Amino acid sequence: MSVLNDPEEGGFVRTLRRLPAVERAAHQPPSQQAPPTNWPVVGVGLVLAVLLALAVSWNANGIMVGTSVLGLALGFTLFHSRFGFTSAWRQVVAVGQGVALRAHMLMLAVACLLFSVVLATGVGLNGAPRGFTNPIGIALVVGAFLFGMGMQVGGSCASGTLFAVGSGQTAIVLTLFGFIVGSVLAALSYTFWFVTLPSGPTISLSGQFGYPGALLLSLAVMALVVAGSYRVAKRRNPPPVADPPTARGLARVLRGSWPMWVGAIVLAVLNAAVLFVSGQPWGVTSAFGLWGSKILGGLGVDVQHWAFWQVPANAKSLAGSVFADRISVLDFGIMIGALIASAAGGAFVLHRRVPWRLALGSVLGGITMGYGARLAGGCNIGAYFSGIASFSLHGWVWGVVALLGTYAGLKLRPLFGLTNPKPVDSIC
């Protein structure tokens, strides 16, 4: 099963053809066979995976090499499950379709269970593991809203951008470029948001109720979200979700589209593995600001004296190699893993022509997301997924505010030639 989607879940061609995803799904033959494997591109991906491991081993340690392998697995899983965040919120807000949102809750439930074990025992390969906990303040609220709005205009979230780029959707390179620009701008304005403005409280559910209590409370909230999604669907009668063409049998593991519930569980397990191996959960967007600032530094801009890069942990990242940066290594792995997966499934394709309005929306959406992610201390992965799994209340706040931003983003999408889902009654 797959969500009705845009670039992050493989629907880029639908967008270019200006055909609503619901109509496309309705006319797709469900028995269509998956295209043949693109072996040359698979070979390129495997070579890149080896080169990544070598580069990491030269600049870091064995634990970081293991982290790169987990990045490859994340990219492979994201592509095959077409696991999206952008379309999940869009479907809920636009037509009340909650299938993907319920998959989110399954993913979060499994992750919370696994995180509670890892964090409670304090056992990990890189010392005692630490979850992501951030303050609930003005920066979080503004950042989450901007991110929710930007991902609808840009057509992809943070993780979706990485695996879409890896699978050959070249227009999403524009979104990634915007992400980097927005992240650098946020680093430049760090003083205003995090020094001038007051900081809110950091609320850890595990600190308040212990890990058993935090787990039960989190699962209860997820159950309410699932129940609410069914109630909304009953009232709004959303269009059905269609299965994409896929390989069958065991071949589906390497060449097909996975059921969304499988992707949800695998992503939760992999995030817990990232926590256990590297000492912190999965994140994405902090690397974008690092890449952009390193590029500016190479061009002669004195970024190291920005307040953001004066923070000791940030200064260490800026001074070191990107192949020693945990989040960068994960991001590189995701793109390469998606490259291998898309080529193995015969879905790797480079798009040469991009409508100018779509290109503009990709860049502006990326800038908005990059800026918002840094204000909020993370994106759909670092703040929402890993934040909730770490039992930090800021993760739930991020999700609610990003949903509000999604509503604003849906209003802006038509300006950039993007369609929104339609109620089932409107389909001819």
Secondary structure, DSSP 8 states (H G I E B T S, - for coil): -----SGGGT-HHHHHTT--HHHHHHHS-TT-------HHHHHHHHHHHHHHHHHHHHHS-HHHHHHHHHHHHHHHHHHHHT--SHHHHHHHHHH---HHHHHHHHHHHHHHHHHHHHHHHT--TTSS--------SHHHHHHHHHHHHHHHHHS--HHHHHHHHHTT-TTHHHHHHHHHHHHHHHHHTHHIIIIIS------BHHHHHHHHHHHHHHHHHHHHHHHHHHHHHHHH------------TTHHHHHS---HHHHHHHHHHHHHHHHHHHSS----THHHHHHHHHHHHHTT--GGGSSGGGSHHHHHHHHS-GGG-HHHHHHHHHHHHHHHHHHHTT---------HHHHHHHHHHHHHHHHHHHHHT--IIIIIIHHHHTTBHHHHHHHHHHHHHHHHHHHHGGGGT------GGG--
